[in-house]
Amino acid sequence: MTIRVLLADDQALIRAGLRGIIETTPDMQVVGEAANGREAVTLARTERADVVLMDIRMPEFDGLQATQQITADDDLAGVRILILTTFELDEYVLRALRAGASGFLGKGATPTELIDAIRTVANGDALLSATATQTLIARFLTGDDPGPRPDATVLDVLTDREREVLTLVALGLSNEDIASRLYLAPSTAKTHVNRAMTKLGVRDRAQLVVLAYQAGLVKPGDVAP
């Protein structure tokens, strides 16, 4: 299956570089380029991209606004957003993750890292460095304008096993790592993750991580037991 990729960046040179890398990959195709957030939303709807590589700082409206509009559209439920940023700890990155982005990638990444990142989010997984994620969330939770936070009771819909799995997801473990730690089959671990996402009403693993921190299930600095 070919992964359809949309590029959203206000710098034509960066878009050209991304296109050059992606189009040398047999299972990927660039289906459009947007120079601002408004174009990104329009092209996401018309080109039916699987993954949008989204810059944060763009004219018209920015990548955060574009991410919010795309992820709020039920017709675009299958579209994954990968945030491209110059700084991994950009103040807007966590807000983008909370809005529904599936992860973030620094613009200093290698071509191999870029391709791997696109495949990761296209597969429905999150691209989140455990260390960077904890730092981002720590900054977010201690900020002046953290936005609404869910009450811890939001997690009451989960079984004990699902809470256990969610904790490990939030601490940065992959399905394979969770399966090994809990003596489960990887497919069983993935099933628990998917059920937690369904019950909590989040669209992917990245939002699941953010929710776990916001609800107080885990705290910045926690490590896997």
C-alpha positions as CSV (number, residue, x, y, z in Angstrom):
1,M,0.0,0.0,0.0
2,T,1.3,3.5,-0.9
3,I,1.4,6.0,1.9
4,R,0.0,9.3,0.7
5,V,1.9,12.3,2.2
6,L,0.9,16.0,2.3
7,L,3.6,18.6,2.9
8,A,2.7,21.7,4.9
9,D,5.5,24.2,5.3
10,D,5.8,27.9,4.3
11,Q,9.3,27.4,3.0
12,A,9.4,26.1,-0.6
13,L,13.0,24.9,-0.2
14,I,12.1,22.7,2.8
15,R,9.1,21.3,0.9
16,A,11.3,20.5,-2.1
17,G,13.8,18.7,0.2
18,L,11.1,16.7,1.8
19,R,9.5,15.8,-1.5
20,G,12.9,14.7,-2.8
21,I,13.4,12.3,0.1
22,I,9.9,10.9,0.1
23,E,9.6,10.3,-3.6
24,T,12.7,8.1,-3.6
25,T,10.8,5.7,-1.3
26,P,8.8,3.2,-3.4
27,D,5.8,2.9,-1.0
28,M,5.3,6.7,-0.5
29,Q,3.8,9.4,-2.7
30,V,3.6,13.2,-2.1
31,V,0.0,14.2,-3.0
32,G,0.2,17.9,-2.4
33,E,2.1,20.9,-0.9
34,A,0.6,23.6,1.3
35,A,2.4,26.9,2.1
36,N,0.0,27.7,5.0
37,G,-2.4,26.1,7.4
38,R,-5.5,27.0,5.4
39,E,-4.1,25.3,2.3
40,A,-3.1,22.3,4.5
41,V,-6.7,21.8,5.7
42,T,-8.1,22.2,2.2
43,L,-5.6,19.7,0.6
44,A,-6.1,17.2,3.5
45,R,-9.8,17.1,2.5
46,T,-9.3,16.9,-1.3
47,E,-6.2,14.7,-1.6
48,R,-7.1,12.2,1.1
49,A,-3.6,12.1,2.5
50,D,-2.6,9.4,5.0
51,V,0.0,11.6,6.7
52,V,0.4,15.4,6.9
53,L,3.9,16.7,7.6
54,M,2.9,19.9,9.4
55,D,5.1,22.8,10.2
56,I,4.0,24.8,13.3
57,R,4.8,28.4,12.2
58,M,3.0,29.3,9.0
59,P,1.0,32.3,7.7
60,E,-2.8,32.5,7.3
61,F,-3.2,30.2,10.2
62,D,-0.6,28.1,11.8
63,G,0.0,24.4,12.0
64,L,-1.7,24.2,15.4
65,Q,-4.9,25.6,14.0
66,A,-4.7,23.4,10.9
67,T,-4.1,20.3,13.1
68,Q,-7.2,21.2,15.2
69,Q,-9.4,21.5,12.1
70,I,-8.2,18.3,10.5
71,T,-8.5,16.2,13.6
72,A,-12.0,17.6,14.4
73,D,-13.3,16.6,11.0
74,D,-14.8,13.1,11.2
75,D,-14.3,12.6,7.4
76,L,-10.6,12.9,8.0
77,A,-10.4,10.5,10.9
78,G,-7.8,8.4,9.1
79,V,-5.4,11.3,8.5
80,R,-2.3,11.4,10.8
81,I,-0.4,14.6,11.6
82,L,3.3,14.5,12.1
83,I,4.6,17.9,13.4
84,L,7.8,19.2,12.0
85,T,9.7,21.5,14.3
86,T,13.1,23.2,14.5
87,F,13.1,22.6,18.3
88,E,11.9,19.4,19.8
89,L,10.6,21.2,22.9
90,D,8.7,23.9,21.0
91,E,6.1,25.4,23.3
92,Y,3.4,24.6,20.7
93,V,4.2,21.0,20.2
94,L,2.3,19.6,23.1
95,R,-0.7,21.7,22.2
96,A,-0.5,20.1,18.8
97,L,-0.3,16.6,20.3
98,R,-3.3,17.4,22.5
99,A,-5.2,18.6,19.4
100,G,-4.6,15.2,17.8
101,A,-1.2,15.2,16.2
102,S,0.4,11.8,16.2
103,G,3.9,12.9,17.1
104,F,6.7,15.3,16.2
105,L,10.0,15.2,14.4
106,G,12.9,17.7,14.5
107,K,13.8,19.3,11.2
108,G,17.4,18.1,11.8
109,A,16.3,14.5,11.4
110,T,18.0,12.3,8.9
111,P,16.2,11.1,5.7
112,T,16.0,7.6,7.2
113,E,14.4,9.0,10.4
114,L,11.9,10.9,8.4
115,I,10.8,7.9,6.4
116,D,10.6,5.8,9.6
117,A,8.6,8.5,11.2
118,I,6.1,8.7,8.4
119,R,5.7,4.9,8.5
120,T,5.2,4.9,12.2
121,V,2.4,7.4,12.3
122,A,0.8,6.0,9.1
123,N,0.6,2.7,11.0
124,G,-1.4,4.4,13.8
125,D,1.4,4.6,16.3
126,A,2.7,7.7,18.0
127,L,6.2,9.1,17.4
128,L,7.1,10.3,20.9
129,S,10.4,10.3,22.5
130,A,9.8,9.3,26.2
131,T,12.3,11.9,27.5
132,A,11.1,14.7,25.2
133,T,7.5,13.9,25.9
134,Q,8.0,14.1,29.7
135,T,9.8,17.4,29.4
136,L,7.0,18.8,27.1
137,I,4.3,17.7,29.5
138,A,6.1,19.0,32.5
139,R,6.3,22.4,30.9
140,F,2.7,22.2,29.8
141,L,1.4,21.3,33.3
142,T,3.3,24.0,35.0
143,G,2.5,26.7,32.4
144,D,0.3,29.7,33.0
145,D,-2.4,28.6,30.5
146,P,-2.5,24.8,30.6
147,G,-6.1,24.6,29.2
148,P,-8.7,22.2,30.5
149,R,-7.6,19.1,32.3
150,P,-9.7,15.9,32.7
151,D,-10.6,14.7,36.2
152,A,-8.9,11.5,37.3
153,T,-12.3,9.8,37.2
154,V,-12.2,9.9,33.4
155,L,-10.0,6.8,33.8
156,D,-12.7,4.9,35.8
157,V,-14.0,3.3,32.5
158,L,-10.7,1.3,32.2
159,T,-10.1,-2.1,33.6
160,D,-7.2,-2.6,35.9
161,R,-5.2,-4.2,33.1
162,E,-6.0,-1.3,30.7
163,R,-4.8,1.2,33.4
164,E,-1.6,-0.8,33.8
165,V,-1.1,-0.8,30.0
166,L,-1.9,2.9,29.8
167,T,0.7,3.7,32.4
168,L,3.4,1.9,30.5
169,V,2.3,3.6,27.2
170,A,2.6,7.0,28.9
171,L,6.1,6.1,30.1
172,G,7.2,5.5,26.6
173,L,7.0,1.7,26.2
174,S,6.2,0.2,22.9
175,N,3.6,-2.6,22.5
176,E,6.4,-5.1,22.3
177,D,8.0,-3.8,25.5
178,I,4.6,-3.8,27.3
179,A,3.9,-7.3,26.2
180,S,7.3,-8.5,27.4
181,R,6.9,-6.7,30.8
182,L,3.4,-8.0,31.4
183,Y,3.9,-11.5,29.9
184,L,1.4,-10.9,27.1
185,A,1.4,-11.4,23.4
186,P,2.2,-8.2,21.5
187,S,-1.2,-8.5,19.8
188,T,-2.9,-8.6,23.2
189,A,-1.0,-5.5,24.4
190,K,-2.1,-3.7,21.3
191,T,-5.7,-4.8,21.9
192,H,-5.6,-3.3,25.4
193,V,-4.1,0.0,24.0
194,N,-6.9,0.2,21.4
195,R,-9.6,-0.5,23.9
196,A,-8.2,2.2,26.2
197,M,-8.3,4.7,23.2
198,T,-11.9,3.7,22.4
199,K,-13.1,4.1,25.9
200,L,-11.3,7.4,26.5
201,G,-12.4,8.8,23.1
202,V,-8.9,9.6,21.8
203,R,-7.9,9.1,18.2
204,D,-4.4,7.7,18.7
205,R,-1.5,6.8,21.0
206,A,-0.2,10.4,21.3
207,Q,-3.4,11.7,22.7
208,L,-3.6,8.7,25.0
209,V,-0.2,9.7,26.5
210,V,-1.2,13.3,27.0
211,L,-4.5,12.2,28.7
212,A,-2.6,9.9,31.1
213,Y,-0.4,12.8,32.2
214,Q,-3.3,15.3,32.4
215,A,-5.4,12.9,34.5
216,G,-2.5,12.3,36.9
217,L,-2.0,8.6,36.2
218,V,1.7,9.4,35.6
219,K,3.8,12.4,36.4
220,P,6.8,13.9,34.7
221,G,9.9,12.1,36.0
222,D,8.1,8.8,36.6
223,V,9.9,5.8,35.2
224,A,8.6,2.3,34.3
225,P,8.5,0.0,37.3
